[in-house]
């Protein structure tokens, strides 16, 4: 009887270990399925397309390659308005005909980045609108030539490509110090916020739909209490095991606080009902900016416009309205034209005007933005 009971106990332990092992495998697969879209954020709209198009309607092109931060070659292309205009360019040109922008020639290059995957193709719509105003845009593939970079770090490492990209532009430019500004959306905004904090040759930045921190955005996507905490820890373990970073390491809101006060920065929130990037993220970034020329724009909605014009805490602790720097936009078309005017009015003014003395400024209250 004892032998049978011992044998039964052994089998029970074996089954328990097997069940525990199966549960661990299942849990790890759940974690990996959650993490993969963060490690490889693919845009299905460009699946199957080449990284660099042979031509772009309404634009001339100059493809080139530069060496990125990790020694990998990176594809890039300079584009400008040329030939028969596209429908998007005609729309922008029609709006600008009634409200001309006459100082954009002071800007030599606009760095434009949207997606980590198919970086050039995803940036074309923005570039179309900007080139319609006469600007020269520069697009590039953060994944590198032939997608040699397997994993995305949401700008943490990709931002180091930007100085090398500017070096390549300087080598080709007739000017010793060309004026460079940047326009990013989503991944591109997160990356360019970090780049602008470290690259003094960026003289203006438009950040569209950036998140405040990757950790915060991931947290919004996970439901539950105790299970949420466990899943978050496991996700960070998995991310760290693959690319040597955690979601806490990616914090564009911190980069915003490090950008020089002489650099105009426009924070824009266009996406609606997207937990990854919200109006609160744009507001958090705006609050941390030190720039003398900063602005916050958001889409106008029928439900709660007053929510968009929030109040910021002043140095004395009293609430002060920020109406002078907040703008509500009708739609994305309105946003693009408004951005062009902002570049013409605000960024060019900062380029042609002598920079102010960089006196210390009060550090804004982060108010638990991270």
C-alpha positions as CSV (number, residue, x, y, z in Angstrom):
1,X,0.0,0.0,0.0
2,X,2.8,2.4,0.8
3,X,4.5,1.7,-2.6
4,X,1.2,2.5,-4.3
5,X,0.8,5.7,-2.3
6,X,4.4,6.8,-3.0
7,X,3.9,6.1,-6.7
8,X,0.7,8.1,-6.7
9,X,2.4,11.0,-5.0
10,X,5.2,10.9,-7.5
11,X,2.7,11.0,-10.4
12,X,0.8,13.9,-8.7
13,X,4.1,15.8,-8.4
14,X,4.9,15.1,-12.0
15,X,1.5,16.3,-13.2
16,X,1.8,19.4,-11.0
17,X,5.2,20.2,-12.5
18,X,4.0,19.6,-16.0
19,X,0.9,21.8,-15.4
20,X,3.1,24.5,-13.9
21,X,5.5,24.3,-16.9
22,X,2.6,24.4,-19.3
23,X,1.2,27.5,-17.5
24,X,4.6,29.2,-17.6
25,X,4.9,28.5,-21.4
26,X,1.4,29.8,-21.9
27,X,2.0,32.9,-19.8
28,X,5.3,33.6,-21.6
29,X,3.5,33.3,-25.0
30,X,0.9,35.8,-23.8
31,X,3.7,38.1,-22.8
32,X,5.6,37.7,-26.0
33,X,2.4,38.3,-28.1
34,X,1.9,41.6,-26.2
35,X,5.6,42.6,-26.6
36,X,6.1,41.7,-30.3
37,X,4.1,44.7,-31.6
38,X,6.3,47.0,-29.4
39,X,9.5,45.3,-30.6
40,X,8.4,45.4,-34.2
41,X,5.7,48.0,-34.8
42,X,4.8,47.3,-38.4
43,X,2.4,49.5,-40.4
44,X,0.3,47.1,-42.5
45,X,-0.5,49.9,-44.9
46,X,3.0,49.6,-46.4
47,X,3.4,45.8,-46.3
48,X,5.0,44.5,-49.5
49,X,6.2,48.0,-50.6
50,X,9.9,48.8,-51.3
51,X,11.6,51.0,-48.7
52,X,12.4,53.7,-51.2
53,X,9.8,54.5,-53.9
54,X,11.1,54.9,-57.5
55,X,9.3,58.2,-57.8
56,X,6.8,60.3,-55.8
57,X,4.0,62.3,-57.6
58,X,4.7,66.0,-57.4
59,X,8.2,65.7,-56.0
60,X,11.7,65.6,-57.1
61,X,14.0,63.2,-55.3
62,X,17.6,62.8,-54.3
63,X,18.2,59.4,-52.7
64,X,21.3,59.0,-50.5
65,X,22.7,56.8,-47.8
66,X,24.4,57.6,-44.5
67,X,26.0,55.6,-41.7
68,X,23.8,55.3,-38.6
69,X,24.6,55.2,-35.0
70,X,25.3,51.5,-35.0
71,X,27.4,51.5,-38.1
72,X,24.5,50.2,-40.3
73,X,23.8,52.1,-43.6
74,X,20.5,54.0,-43.5
75,X,18.5,55.0,-46.6
76,X,17.3,58.6,-46.9
77,X,15.9,60.8,-49.6
78,X,15.6,64.6,-50.0
79,X,12.4,65.7,-51.7
80,X,11.0,69.0,-53.1
81,X,8.1,70.1,-55.2
82,X,8.7,69.3,-58.8
83,X,6.5,68.4,-61.8
84,X,2.7,68.1,-61.8
85,X,1.4,68.7,-58.3
86,X,-0.4,65.9,-56.4
87,X,-3.9,66.5,-55.1
88,X,-2.7,67.0,-51.6
89,X,-0.2,69.6,-52.8
90,X,-2.9,71.4,-54.8
91,X,-5.1,71.5,-51.7
92,X,-2.3,73.0,-49.5
93,X,-1.3,75.5,-52.3
94,X,-4.9,76.6,-52.5
95,X,-5.1,77.4,-48.8
96,X,-1.7,79.2,-48.9
97,X,-2.7,81.3,-51.9
98,X,-5.1,83.2,-49.6
99,X,-2.6,83.4,-46.7
100,X,0.9,83.4,-48.2
101,X,4.0,82.2,-46.3
102,X,6.9,84.3,-47.5
103,X,9.8,83.5,-45.1
104,X,10.0,79.7,-45.4
105,X,13.1,80.1,-47.6
106,X,15.0,80.7,-44.4
107,X,14.6,77.0,-43.6
108,X,16.9,74.7,-45.6
109,X,15.8,71.3,-44.6
110,X,12.8,69.8,-42.7
111,X,13.5,66.3,-41.3
112,X,10.2,64.3,-41.5
113,X,9.7,61.0,-39.7
114,X,6.5,59.0,-38.9
115,X,7.0,55.2,-38.7
116,X,9.9,53.0,-37.7
117,X,8.8,50.6,-40.4
118,X,8.8,52.0,-44.0
119,X,10.0,55.3,-42.7
120,X,10.2,57.0,-46.1
121,X,6.9,55.9,-47.4
122,X,5.0,56.7,-44.2
123,X,6.4,60.2,-44.2
124,X,5.4,61.0,-47.8
125,X,1.9,62.5,-47.0
126,X,3.5,65.0,-44.6
127,X,6.3,65.8,-47.0
128,X,3.8,66.4,-49.8
129,X,2.1,69.1,-47.8
130,X,5.3,70.7,-46.7
131,X,6.9,70.7,-50.2
132,X,3.8,72.4,-51.5
133,X,4.9,75.4,-49.4
134,X,8.3,75.3,-51.0
135,X,10.2,73.4,-48.3
136,X,12.8,70.8,-48.9
137,X,12.1,67.7,-46.8
138,X,14.4,64.8,-45.8
139,X,12.9,61.3,-45.1
140,X,14.8,58.2,-43.9
141,X,14.3,54.6,-42.8
142,X,15.0,54.2,-39.1
143,X,15.2,50.4,-39.7
144,X,18.3,50.8,-41.8
145,X,19.1,49.4,-45.3
146,X,17.3,46.0,-46.0
147,X,15.6,46.3,-42.5
148,X,18.9,45.3,-40.8
149,X,17.7,46.6,-37.5
150,X,15.3,43.9,-36.3
151,X,13.9,45.7,-33.2
152,X,12.5,49.2,-32.5
153,X,13.6,51.2,-29.4
154,X,11.0,53.9,-29.9
155,X,13.6,56.6,-30.5
156,X,15.8,55.7,-27.6
157,X,18.6,54.6,-30.0
158,X,17.2,55.7,-33.4
159,X,17.6,59.4,-32.3
160,X,21.3,59.0,-32.6
161,X,21.0,58.7,-36.4
162,X,19.9,62.3,-36.6
163,X,23.3,63.9,-36.1
164,X,24.7,61.6,-38.8
165,X,21.9,62.5,-41.1
166,X,22.5,66.3,-40.6
167,X,26.2,65.7,-41.2
168,X,25.3,64.2,-44.6
169,X,23.1,67.1,-45.4
170,X,25.8,69.6,-44.4
171,X,28.3,67.8,-46.7
172,X,25.9,68.2,-49.6
173,X,24.6,71.7,-48.8
174,X,26.1,74.9,-50.3
175,X,25.7,76.5,-46.8
176,X,28.2,75.8,-44.0
177,X,25.4,75.8,-41.5
178,X,22.1,75.0,-43.1
179,X,18.9,75.7,-41.0
180,X,17.3,72.4,-40.0
181,X,13.9,71.9,-38.4
182,X,12.0,68.7,-37.7
183,X,8.5,67.4,-38.0
184,X,7.6,64.0,-36.5
185,X,4.4,62.0,-35.9
186,X,4.0,59.0,-33.6
187,X,7.3,57.1,-33.5
188,X,8.9,60.0,-35.4
189,X,7.8,62.5,-32.8
190,X,9.1,60.4,-29.9
191,X,12.4,60.1,-31.7
192,X,12.8,63.7,-32.7
193,X,12.0,65.0,-29.2
194,X,15.0,63.0,-28.0
195,X,17.1,64.1,-30.9
196,X,16.2,67.8,-30.4
197,X,17.3,67.6,-26.8
198,X,20.8,66.4,-27.9
199,X,21.3,68.0,-31.4
200,X,21.8,71.8,-31.3
201,X,21.5,72.0,-35.1
202,X,17.7,71.4,-34.9
203,X,16.2,74.9,-34.7
204,X,12.5,74.0,-34.5
205,X,10.3,71.0,-33.8
206,X,6.7,69.9,-34.5
207,X,5.8,66.9,-32.3
208,X,2.6,65.2,-33.5
209,X,1.0,62.4,-31.4
210,X,4.0,61.7,-29.2
211,X,3.4,59.7,-26.0
212,X,4.7,61.0,-22.7
213,X,6.4,57.7,-21.9
214,X,6.3,54.2,-23.3
215,X,5.7,52.8,-19.8
216,X,2.6,54.9,-19.3
217,X,1.2,54.1,-22.8
218,X,1.7,50.3,-22.3
219,X,0.0,50.6,-18.9
220,X,-3.1,52.0,-20.6
221,X,-3.4,49.0,-22.8
222,X,-3.4,46.5,-19.9
223,X,-6.5,45.8,-17.9
224,X,-6.8,44.3,-14.4
225,X,-5.1,45.0,-11.0
226,X,-2.7,42.3,-9.7
227,X,-2.6,40.6,-13.1
228,X,-1.7,44.0,-14.7
229,X,1.3,44.5,-12.4
230,X,2.5,40.9,-13.1
231,X,2.0,41.3,-16.9
232,X,3.8,44.7,-16.9
233,X,6.8,43.2,-15.0
234,X,7.0,40.2,-17.4
235,X,6.7,42.5,-20.4
236,X,9.6,44.6,-19.3
237,X,11.6,41.5,-18.6
238,X,10.9,40.3,-22.1
239,X,11.7,43.7,-23.7
240,X,14.9,43.9,-21.7
241,X,16.0,40.4,-22.7
242,X,15.6,41.3,-26.4
243,X,16.9,44.8,-26.7
244,X,18.4,45.7,-23.4
245,X,15.9,48.4,-22.4
246,X,12.6,48.7,-20.5
247,X,9.5,50.7,-21.2
248,X,10.6,53.1,-18.4
249,X,13.6,54.1,-20.4
250,X,11.6,55.7,-23.2
251,X,10.3,59.0,-21.9
252,X,9.8,61.7,-24.6
253,X,8.4,64.0,-21.8
254,X,11.8,63.9,-20.2
255,X,13.5,64.8,-23.5
256,X,11.1,67.7,-23.8
257,X,12.4,69.2,-20.6
258,X,16.0,69.0,-22.0
259,X,15.3,71.0,-25.2
260,X,16.9,74.4,-25.3
261,X,14.7,77.4,-24.6
262,X,15.8,78.8,-27.9
263,X,14.2,76.1,-29.9
264,X,10.5,76.6,-30.8
265,X,8.4,73.5,-30.1
266,X,4.8,72.8,-31.2
267,X,3.1,69.8,-29.5
268,X,0.0,68.6,-31.5
269,X,-2.5,65.9,-30.6
270,X,-4.5,64.7,-33.7
271,X,-5.4,61.1,-32.8
272,X,-8.7,60.5,-31.2
273,X,-9.7,57.6,-28.8
274,X,-6.2,56.2,-28.9
275,X,-4.9,55.2,-25.5
276,X,-1.2,55.1,-26.7
277,X,-1.1,58.9,-27.4
278,X,-3.6,61.2,-25.9
279,X,-4.3,64.9,-25.3
280,X,-2.8,64.3,-21.8
281,X,0.4,63.2,-23.4
282,X,0.6,66.3,-25.5
283,X,-0.2,68.5,-22.5
284,X,2.5,66.7,-20.4
285,X,5.1,67.4,-23.1
286,X,3.9,71.0,-23.4
287,X,4.2,71.5,-19.6
288,X,7.8,70.3,-19.6
289,X,9.1,72.4,-22.4
290,X,11.4,75.3,-21.5
291,X,11.1,77.0,-24.9
292,X,10.3,80.7,-25.2
293,X,8.2,79.8,-28.2
294,X,6.0,76.8,-27.3
295,X,2.5,75.9,-28.3
296,X,-0.1,73.2,-27.8
297,X,-2.7,72.2,-30.4
298,X,-5.5,69.6,-30.4
299,X,-8.4,68.5,-32.5
300,X,-11.7,70.2,-31.9
301,X,-14.4,67.8,-30.7
302,X,-18.1,68.3,-30.2
303,X,-18.1,66.6,-26.8
304,X,-15.8,68.7,-24.7
305,X,-13.8,71.6,-26.1
306,X,-13.3,73.0,-22.6
307,X,-11.4,69.9,-21.7
308,X,-8.8,70.8,-24.4
309,X,-8.1,74.2,-23.0
310,X,-6.8,73.1,-19.7
311,X,-5.2,75.2,-17.0
312,X,-1.6,75.1,-16.1
313,X,-0.2,75.8,-12.6
314,X,1.8,79.0,-12.5
315,X,4.9,79.6,-10.3
316,X,2.7,80.9,-7.5
317,X,0.5,77.8,-7.6
318,X,-2.5,79.7,-9.0
319,X,-4.2,78.4,-12.1
320,X,-3.4,80.4,-15.2
321,X,-5.1,79.9,-18.6
322,X,-2.9,79.0,-21.6
323,X,-5.3,80.2,-24.3
324,X,-2.5,82.2,-26.0
325,X,-0.6,79.0,-26.8
326,X,-3.5,76.5,-27.2
327,X,-5.3,76.1,-30.6
328,X,-8.2,73.9,-31.5
329,X,-8.0,72.4,-35.0
330,X,-11.0,71.5,-37.3
331,X,-9.3,68.5,-39.0
332,X,-6.0,67.1,-40.2
333,X,-6.0,69.3,-43.3
334,X,-6.4,72.4,-41.1
335,X,-3.6,71.1,-38.9
336,X,-1.1,70.7,-41.8
337,X,-1.7,74.2,-43.1
338,X,-1.5,75.6,-39.6
339,X,1.8,73.9,-39.0
340,X,3.2,75.4,-42.2
341,X,2.2,78.9,-41.0
342,X,3.7,78.2,-37.5
343,X,7.0,77.2,-39.2
344,X,6.9,80.5,-41.2
345,X,5.9,82.7,-38.3
346,X,7.4,81.2,-35.2
347,X,10.4,79.1,-36.3
348,X,11.7,81.5,-38.9
349,X,11.4,84.3,-36.4
350,X,13.6,82.4,-34.0
351,X,16.1,81.7,-36.8
352,X,16.5,85.3,-38.0
353,X,16.2,87.0,-34.6
354,X,19.2,87.0,-32.3
355,X,18.9,84.3,-29.6
356,X,18.0,85.6,-26.1
357,X,20.4,85.3,-23.2
358,X,19.9,81.8,-21.9
359,X,18.9,82.8,-18.3
360,X,17.8,80.1,-15.9
361,X,14.1,79.4,-15.9
362,X,11.9,78.0,-13.2
363,X,11.6,74.2,-13.6
364,X,8.0,73.3,-14.4
365,X,6.2,70.9,-12.1
366,X,5.9,67.5,-13.8
367,X,2.8,66.7,-11.8
368,X,3.4,62.9,-12.0
369,X,3.4,62.9,-15.8
370,X,5.5,59.8,-16.0
